[in-house]
């Protein structure tokens, strides 16, 4: 599976080990999913996780997860997508998903994404249910 993971899922997984987002990411990793990203997404992950309110996250755990999610090379050429979005901060996730032919964007903010982009937009709970049912 080829996925782009929204920052809110990464943060939730790190804040609450054993939570639905954490278990969904763990299963994706276990099954060898390809995590797709570009330099903007890396910068977003790092910037958000550096906020004071996220200091309680164990730095070793944070770096281990980021290392696993960012194991593949970044997508180098990501064309701009001009379509409308409710949250302009989500544009990079849409653009990377389109440029890399992702199967899905995993996010806790479904309403922020249009439904006709050519890939699925899944909340962690739906993804986890699918992964667990295909065991």
C-alpha positions as CSV (number, residue, x, y, z in Angstrom):
1,X,0.0,0.0,0.0
2,X,1.2,3.5,-0.9
3,X,0.2,6.1,1.6
4,X,0.6,9.7,2.6
5,X,0.2,10.3,6.3
6,X,-1.2,13.6,7.5
7,X,0.7,15.2,10.5
8,X,-2.3,14.8,12.8
9,X,-2.1,11.0,12.5
10,X,1.7,11.0,13.4
11,X,1.1,13.3,16.3
12,X,-1.8,11.2,17.6
13,X,0.2,8.0,17.3
14,X,3.1,9.5,19.3
15,X,0.9,11.1,22.0
16,X,-1.1,7.9,22.6
17,X,0.8,4.6,22.1
18,X,-1.7,1.8,21.5
19,X,-4.3,4.2,20.1
20,X,-6.1,3.6,16.8
21,X,-3.6,5.9,14.9
22,X,-0.6,4.2,16.5
23,X,-2.0,0.7,15.7
24,X,-2.8,1.7,12.1
25,X,0.7,3.0,11.5
26,X,2.2,-0.1,13.2
27,X,0.3,-2.4,10.9
28,X,1.2,-0.4,7.8
29,X,4.9,-0.6,8.9
30,X,4.5,-4.4,9.6
31,X,3.0,-4.9,6.1
32,X,5.7,-3.0,4.3
33,X,3.6,0.0,3.2
34,X,5.4,2.7,1.3
35,X,5.1,6.0,3.1
36,X,5.2,8.8,0.5
37,X,6.4,12.3,1.4
38,X,8.4,15.3,0.2
39,X,10.6,17.8,2.0
40,X,7.6,20.0,2.9
41,X,6.0,17.1,4.7
42,X,9.2,16.3,6.6
43,X,9.5,20.0,7.6
44,X,5.8,20.0,8.8
45,X,6.3,16.8,10.9
46,X,9.4,18.2,12.5
47,X,7.9,21.7,13.0
48,X,4.7,20.5,14.6
49,X,6.5,17.9,16.8
50,X,8.9,20.6,18.0
51,X,6.0,22.6,19.6
52,X,6.3,23.0,23.3
53,X,3.0,21.2,23.9
54,X,4.5,18.0,22.4
55,X,7.6,18.0,24.5
56,X,6.3,15.1,26.6
57,X,6.7,12.8,23.6
58,X,9.8,10.7,24.1
59,X,12.4,12.0,21.6
60,X,13.8,8.5,21.0
61,X,10.3,7.2,20.2
62,X,9.6,10.2,18.0
63,X,12.8,9.8,16.0
64,X,12.3,6.0,15.7
65,X,8.8,6.5,14.2
66,X,10.0,9.3,11.8
67,X,12.9,7.1,10.7
68,X,10.5,4.4,9.8
69,X,8.0,6.7,8.1
70,X,10.8,8.5,6.1
71,X,12.8,5.4,5.1
72,X,12.1,5.7,1.4
73,X,13.5,8.6,-0.5
74,X,11.3,11.7,-0.7
75,X,9.3,12.4,-3.8
76,X,11.5,14.8,-5.8
77,X,9.1,16.3,-8.3
78,X,5.7,17.3,-6.9
79,X,3.7,19.5,-9.3
80,X,1.4,22.1,-7.8
81,X,-2.3,21.2,-7.7
82,X,-4.6,24.2,-8.2
83,X,-7.8,22.7,-6.8
84,X,-9.7,24.2,-3.8
85,X,-9.1,22.9,-0.3
86,X,-10.7,23.9,3.0
87,X,-7.4,23.9,4.7
88,X,-4.5,25.2,2.5
89,X,-2.0,23.4,4.9
90,X,-3.3,20.1,3.5
91,X,-2.2,21.0,-0.1
92,X,1.2,19.3,0.2
93,X,-0.4,16.0,1.2
94,X,-2.8,16.1,-1.8
95,X,0.1,17.1,-4.1
96,X,2.4,14.3,-2.9
97,X,-0.5,11.8,-3.1
98,X,-1.2,12.8,-6.7
99,X,2.4,13.0,-7.8
100,X,3.2,9.6,-6.4
101,X,0.0,7.8,-7.3
102,X,-0.8,7.1,-3.6
103,X,-3.5,4.6,-2.7
104,X,-4.6,6.8,0.2
105,X,-4.1,9.8,2.4
106,X,-4.5,8.9,6.1
107,X,-5.9,11.7,8.1
108,X,-8.1,12.6,11.0
109,X,-9.5,15.6,9.0
110,X,-11.6,13.9,6.3
111,X,-13.7,17.0,5.8
112,X,-10.7,19.0,4.7
113,X,-10.1,16.8,1.6
114,X,-12.2,16.7,-1.7
115,X,-13.5,13.2,-2.5
116,X,-12.7,13.2,-6.2
117,X,-8.9,13.2,-6.2
118,X,-8.2,9.7,-7.4
119,X,-7.1,8.3,-4.1
120,X,-8.9,7.4,-0.9
121,X,-8.9,9.7,2.1
122,X,-9.1,7.4,5.2
123,X,-9.3,8.0,8.9
124,X,-7.0,5.8,11.0
125,X,-10.0,3.8,12.3
126,X,-11.2,2.8,8.8
127,X,-7.7,1.9,7.8
128,X,-7.1,-0.1,10.9
129,X,-10.4,-2.0,10.4
130,X,-9.4,-2.9,6.8
131,X,-5.9,-4.0,7.8
132,X,-7.2,-6.1,10.6
133,X,-9.9,-7.8,8.5
134,X,-7.3,-8.7,5.9
135,X,-5.1,-10.6,8.3
